[in-house]
């Protein structure tokens, strides 16, 4: 497995919808940084890995669902950087393992299952103390890498990932899918005050994430950790494109994803980026953005999760082709 990480390409989307709206549209392809540890998951893991190494931990323990991109990336990163990994999985074990968990095991991750009621206590001291007693001295990374280390890594997505220093400031709006709000918080801290971050929650009733974002921003700025700016740029949640909730899809989203890939050569993951891209294209048609605006859409990776959704899809035309 390669330790080489590639700078993410910046790809312009030559879309008739964008042209009609008078808007320039670009995609930051974080999905192309590394075959297994890519997208925003790498940025959220980076400083957690560094802290674990500095404190001489040899084992990482983290949490996620059965199709979690975070579990997938943590297993691969642990293998890459010499950590033992333990994945605490929500729900009961189901055999055979799905592709996500099979990959995690192949990377050396030990899987532990918690029923959903117990799993809800994952961030509480009693459960974390129990896990420390059971597995010894482990470095615990929260689900999704959602902590201040994760925010710190995400402050580097837009600025340091650009091919030319300062190029990030050419964009008026930076758009990203939103699950835990960690990525949005980091991006908001990295933008010039003239720019705006727009997050598209992939969860139903995602407006609650506004409080999570405010908390992350307040705690990060009080932590003394490096921040590109002393205050975040304006940010906004657009909660109308969750398609029924987390990991929920329908034929409109699946068809949009297929057509977008065919037209622009950009594969989208159904759980996160497809919903954000769909939302942006719909808003362009509604005249939401001003003519002359320049938009950067952050592709946060997660393509591995498509396999499970395709296998479970009722729509035959999206199922993986077999030879």
Secondary structure, DSSP 8 states (H G I E B T S, - for coil): ---------EEE---HHHHHHT-EEEEEEGGGS-SSS-HHHHHHHHHHHHHHHHTT--EEEEEE-TT-HHHHHHHHHHHHHT-EEEEEEES---SS--HHHHHHHHTT-EEEEE-HHHHTTTTSHHHHHHHHHHH-S-EEE-GGG-SHHHHHHHTTTTTTTSSSTTGGGG-SEEEEEESSSHHHHHHHHTS-TT-EEEEEE-STTGGGHHHHHHHHHHHHHHHT---SSSS--EEEE--S--TTSTT---HHHHHHHHHHHHHHS----TTTHHHHHHHHHHHHHHT-S-TT-EEEEEE---GGGHHHHHHH-S-GGGS----
